[in-house]
Amino acid sequence: MRDLRDAVRAAARTLADAGVGSPDHDAVALAAHALGVDPGEVRRRMVLGGDVPESYAGLVAERARRVPLQHLTGRSWFRGLELEVGPGVFVPRPETEVVAGWAIDAVLERVASGVVSPVVVDLCTGSGAIALAVKSEVPEARVLAVEVSDLAVAWAQRNRDRLALDVEVEHADAVTALPDLHDVDVVVSNPPYIPTTAEPVDPEVRDHDPHVALYGGSEDGLAIPRLVAARAAGLLRPGGVLVMEHADSQGESLPAALRASGSWSHIEDRADLTGRPRATVATRA
C-alpha cells in the first residue's frame, strides 16, 4: 500500500486541479471518512506512517468530479451539530450558521423577557439544520420545521431522531403551512432565492443541490421569499421576529419588498462574517 501521507498529498493536488476550493481539507476529510477516524488522527498517521484504505482512491475520484464532499461522507457540521445529508437535500452552508444565530438571539430575547416556552417556526427547513440548532441552543423553545420535499423531510426527521432533539417536522408547503398556528415568537427561513435567470457557478450546487431548494421562482429570485414572508406574517404575533436569508444581491430588494407589504416594522438587513448582505430581520407590525 502507498504511504498515507503521499496519498493525501497526491489527492489534494488532484482536487486542486479539478477546481475544488478546499483541496487540502477535503483530501484529509475523505481519508478520515475512509478510515473511520477524525481528521486529527489522519494528520497524526501522515506523520507517523499509515496505510491507505482501499476506498480512498474512489472517494477522491468522485470528489474530483465535483460530487459534494458532504454527499461522500454523509455528514455536514452546523453550529456544532453533526447532520446527515445526501442526495435530495440542500447541504447547509457555513453562512447560514450566522442566520441561525440571529434567530437564536431573537428567541433568547423572548426567554429573557419572561416567555417560558417561545414558539419558533423554521420555514423551508431542508435537512432541519436551523430548527435543530435552535432547539439545541434554546431547549425550552417549541420548534416546528416545515418542508415541502419528501426527500428533505426524511433527512430532517432522520437528523431529529439521531440527535434526539424534540423538533416537530411538518411535511407541508411553507406558503400555506400550519394554518391553525398563531402567536409565533420567531420565524426563520432560508428559502429558495436564486433568480431564475441565474445559474450557480459551483457544480456541487448546480448539479447536486435540489432545484426546489435553490430557485426563487422569478427573475429577481424573490417570488417565493415574498410568499414565505407573507406566511410568516400570518404566523407571528405582533412584535414577533422574522429572520430570512437571501442572496448577497438582495440586500436592498428583500427589505424593500417587506416594507411594501405593510406587515413589518424595524426592517434591518444584516451582513455575514464576510461582509456580504445575508439576511433581513424584521418585526411583525
N, C-alpha and C positions, 0 to 999 in steps of 0.2 A: 504493500500500500504506500501511497505517497505520504510524505510528512504533512501534517495538518497545517502548519504554518505556510508552507509553499502552496498548498491547495487553496487556502483562504486568500492569500495574496493574488494568486492567479485568477480566482473568482472575482475579486474586486476589480482587476484590470478588465476582465470580460464584461462586467456590469457597467463599468465606466465607458467602455467602447460602445455599449448598447444604449447609452444615454441615460442610464439610471442616475438619479440625482444624488443618491447617498450610497455609493458602491461599497465603501468600506464597512459601513454599518450593516448593510444588507447581507454582505458576504458572511459576516460574523453571525448575524441573526439566523441565517439559513443553516449554518453549521451547528448552532445551538439547537435549532429545531431537529435536525437530523440526528444529533447525538442525545437529545433528551436532557440537555443541561442548560444552564443560564449562560448568557454571553460572557460573563466574567470567567467562567470555567473554560470556555473556548479559548479566551486570551491566555489563560494560565497554561493550557495544553499547548498552545502555539509556542510558548517559551520553553516549556519542559519537554515537549515532544509528545505527539499523539497521532493516532491513526485517523484516516479519513473515512467516514461512513460511506457505504455503497450508494446511498440515496443522494449524496451531496451533489454530484455532477448533474443529475437530472433536475434537482431543485434550482441550481444555478442557471441551467439552460432555460427553464421556464421563466425565471425572473428576467433573464436577458431578452426574452420575448415579450417582456413588459406585463406579464401576469403580476398582479399586485402582491407585494410581499405578504400582506395580511391574508390573502387567499391561500398562499402556500403554507403559511404557518398556522392558519386558522385562528389567529389571535390579533387583537388590537387593544392597545392600552389607552384608557381615557380617564383622566383625573384619578389615577391610582387604581382603577378598576380594570381587570383583565377580561375583555369581552371576546366572545366567539363571533367571528364573521366569516363570510364566504360568498359565493355566487348568489345573487338575488337580493343583496342588502348593501346599502351605502356604507362605505368604510368611513368611520368617524375621523375627522381632521383635527390636528392639534389646535387650529384657530378656534374651533368650536368649543374647546375646553374653556376659553375665556368667556364665551357666550353663556355657557352653563354656569360659570362663576357669577356672572351678573344676575342670573336668575336666582341662584342660591343666595346671593346677598339680599335680594328683594324678599325672599322667603324668611330669611333670618331677621330682617327688619320687622316683619309681621310677628314673629315669635317674640322679639324684644318688646313689641307694643302690647303683648299680653294675649295674643291669639294662641290658643293651646294646640290646635291641630290645623294649621293652614292648608288650604287645598291648592294643589298645583296640577296643571294640565300641560302635557308636552304634546303638541300637535305635530304630526309628521315625524314620529319618533324613530323610524328606521330600526336600528339594532337595539334601541332602548337606551342609548348612551346617556343622553341628557337626563331623562327621567330617573335612571338608576343612580346617576351621580347625585341628583337632588336628594333622593331617598337615603343614599349612603351618608350624605353630609348633614341632612336635616331629618333624622329618623322619625321625629314626631309629625312630620307632614304626611298628609294623604296625597299620594301621587298617582295620577292617571296618565297613561300613554296611549296615544291614538295613532293608528297606522292603517293605510288602505291596502297595502300589498300583502298578499297571502304569505309569500316567502319571508318578507321582512317581519311580519307578525310572528312567524315561527322562530326566527332568530331572536326577537325581543323576548319572547316567552322563555326560550332556552336560556338566555342570559339572566333573566329574572330568577328562574328556578335554580340555576347553578350558583348564583351569588346569594340566594336566599334573601332577596330584598322584596318587600311586600309592595309591589307596584301593580296597579290594575291595568292590564293591557287590553285595549279595546280595538277590535277589528272594524274600522269604520273610516269613512271619508272625513278628513279634517274639516271640510267646509260645512258639514251638516252634523257632526258628531255630538254626542251627549246632549240631546235635546231637552232633557229634564234637569240638567245641572245648571245651577246659577250661583252667584256669590262666590266665584272662584277668586282666590287671592293673587295668583300669579299664573300667567300663561306664557310658555316659552315655545319657540318654534324655529326649526331650521328647515324651512320649506324649500321645494324646488324653485330656483330663481334664475337659472341661466337663460338668457334671451334665446328665443327660437332661431334667431339668425346667427347665433354664435356656436362654436364647436370647441369643446375642451381641447387644449393642446396635448396634455399628457395622455398617452394610450391607456394608462391604468384607469383613468376616469372615463375617457371616451368609449373604450371598448369593454369595460367590465362593470362600472357602476350602473345600476338600473336607470334607464332614462326617466322613469316615473319620479325618481328622486332628484333629477337634475334640472329639467327644463320647466321654466316658469309659465309657459302657456301663451306667451305674447312676445312681440319684438323687443319690448323693454324688460321682459322677464318678470314683470310684476303682476300679471293677471292672477296667478294662483296665490302669491303672497297677499294681494288685496283681499281675496276671498277668505283666506285663512285669518287675516286680521279682523275681518268683519265677524267671523265666528268667534274669535277671541273676545271681541267687544260684547257679544251676547252672553259669553260665559262669565266675564269678570264682574265683580261688584264695583260700584263707584269707588274710585281710588285704587282699584286693582292695577297690577302692572303687567304689561306685555313686553317681552324681550324677543325680538325677531332678528335672526341672522339674515344677511343679504350679501350680494356680490360687492366687491370693492368699488364698482362703478355706480352703485345705487345708494351711496351715502347721502345724496340730496333728494333723489327721486322717491325713495320709500318714505322718508319723513314727510315729503310734500303730499304724497298720496294719503297718508294718515291724517294730516291736517285737513285735507279736502273732505274727508269723510265726516268730520264733525263729531266723531266719537271719542276723541282723545285730547288730552291736555299734557303740558310738560313733556313735549316730544323732544328727545335728545338722541343724536347719533353718536356712537362711540367707536373708537379705533381699537384694533387689536395690538398685540405686542410689537408688531412690525410697523405700526403707524398707519395701517390701511383701514379705511372705513369698514366696519364689520357687522354692527348690529344697531338696530333702533330700539330704544327703550321709551315706552310711552305709558302714561297714566290714564285709566278709563275715566272719562269726564262724568 
